[in-house]
């Protein structure tokens, strides 16, 4: 099983809590939860759909941005700042997805667009 750098995604409580930019091994239950077509692999599209849903769940006030308060249980100040690429004090949907999809690409060592 591949190692993947998890973002606040798993901090939703849908799987298990994790801290961004910290390497974690996905167990079979976690892989199964993200593998929506149940083919034994998590494809890029499945991961991106899950992460988009994760963003929506973290965005408690539904303003399209994540504040440090909304992510405080998942990200420390340094991690928040690293994801807030334009330094405006909030993480936009695109900043969030850019970060987690870069993490996916790093985890996809075979380059086949899936995590097994």
C-alpha positions in Angstrom: 0.0 0.0 0.0 1.3 3.5 -0.8 2.1 6.1 1.7 0.2 9.3 1.2 0.5 12.8 2.6 -2.9 13.5 4.0 -4.5 16.9 4.3 -7.2 17.9 6.6 -9.4 15.5 4.6 -9.3 12.8 7.1 -9.8 15.3 9.9 -13.5 15.3 8.9 -14.1 12.3 11.0 -15.2 10.4 7.9 -12.2 8.2 8.2 -9.6 9.1 10.8 -8.0 12.4 11.9 -4.7 13.3 10.4 -2.5 16.3 10.1 -1.6 17.9 6.8 1.8 17.3 5.4 2.4 14.4 7.7 3.1 11.1 6.1 0.6 8.4 7.0 -0.2 5.0 5.7 -3.7 4.5 4.5 -5.1 1.3 5.9 -7.5 -0.9 3.9 -10.6 0.6 5.4 -9.4 4.1 4.4 -8.6 3.0 0.9 -12.0 1.3 0.6 -13.8 4.5 1.8 -12.2 6.5 -1.0 -12.5 3.8 -3.7 -16.0 4.6 -4.8 -16.0 2.2 -7.8 -14.6 -0.6 -5.6 -11.9 -1.6 -8.1 -9.2 -1.8 -5.4 -7.5 1.5 -6.2 -8.1 5.1 -5.5 -8.0 7.0 -8.8 -7.2 10.6 -9.0 -10.9 11.5 -9.8 -12.1 9.6 -6.7 -9.5 11.3 -4.5 -10.4 14.7 -5.9 -14.1 14.2 -5.4 -13.5 13.1 -1.9 -11.3 16.1 -1.2 -13.9 18.5 -2.7 -16.4 17.0 -0.3 -13.9 17.3 2.5 -13.5 21.0 1.8 -17.3 21.5 1.9 -17.5 19.8 5.2 -14.7 21.8 6.7 -16.2 25.1 5.4 -18.6 25.5 8.3 -19.8 28.9 7.4 -20.1 28.0 3.7 -18.3 31.1 2.4 -16.1 29.2 0.1 -13.0 29.6 2.2 -11.4 27.9 5.2 -10.3 30.0 8.1 -7.8 29.0 10.7 -10.7 28.4 13.1 -12.3 26.0 10.7 -9.1 24.0 10.3 -7.6 24.4 13.8 -8.1 20.7 14.6 -6.4 19.6 11.4 -3.7 22.2 10.7 -1.2 24.0 12.8 -0.4 27.6 11.9 2.6 26.7 9.7 0.6 24.1 7.7 -2.3 26.6 7.3 0.2 29.3 6.0 1.8 26.9 3.6 -1.6 26.0 2.1 -2.7 29.7 2.0 -0.5 30.4 -1.0 -1.7 34.0 -1.5 -1.3 34.8 2.2 -4.8 36.3 2.5 -5.5 34.6 5.8 -7.9 32.0 4.3 -7.6 28.9 2.2 -9.7 29.0 -0.9 -11.2 25.9 -2.5 -8.6 26.1 -5.3 -5.7 26.4 -2.8 -7.0 23.4 -0.9 -7.4 21.3 -4.0 -4.1 22.3 -5.4 -2.4 21.2 -2.2 -4.1 17.9 -1.8 -3.8 17.0 -5.4 -0.1 17.8 -5.3 0.0 15.4 -2.3 -1.8 12.8 -4.4 0.7 13.2 -7.2 3.6 12.7 -4.8 2.0 9.6 -3.4 1.3 8.1 -6.9 4.9 6.9 -7.3 4.1 4.7 -10.2 2.5 7.7 -12.1 -0.5 5.7 -13.1 -3.1 8.0 -11.6 -4.1 5.7 -8.8 -3.1 4.6 -5.3 -3.2 1.0 -4.6 
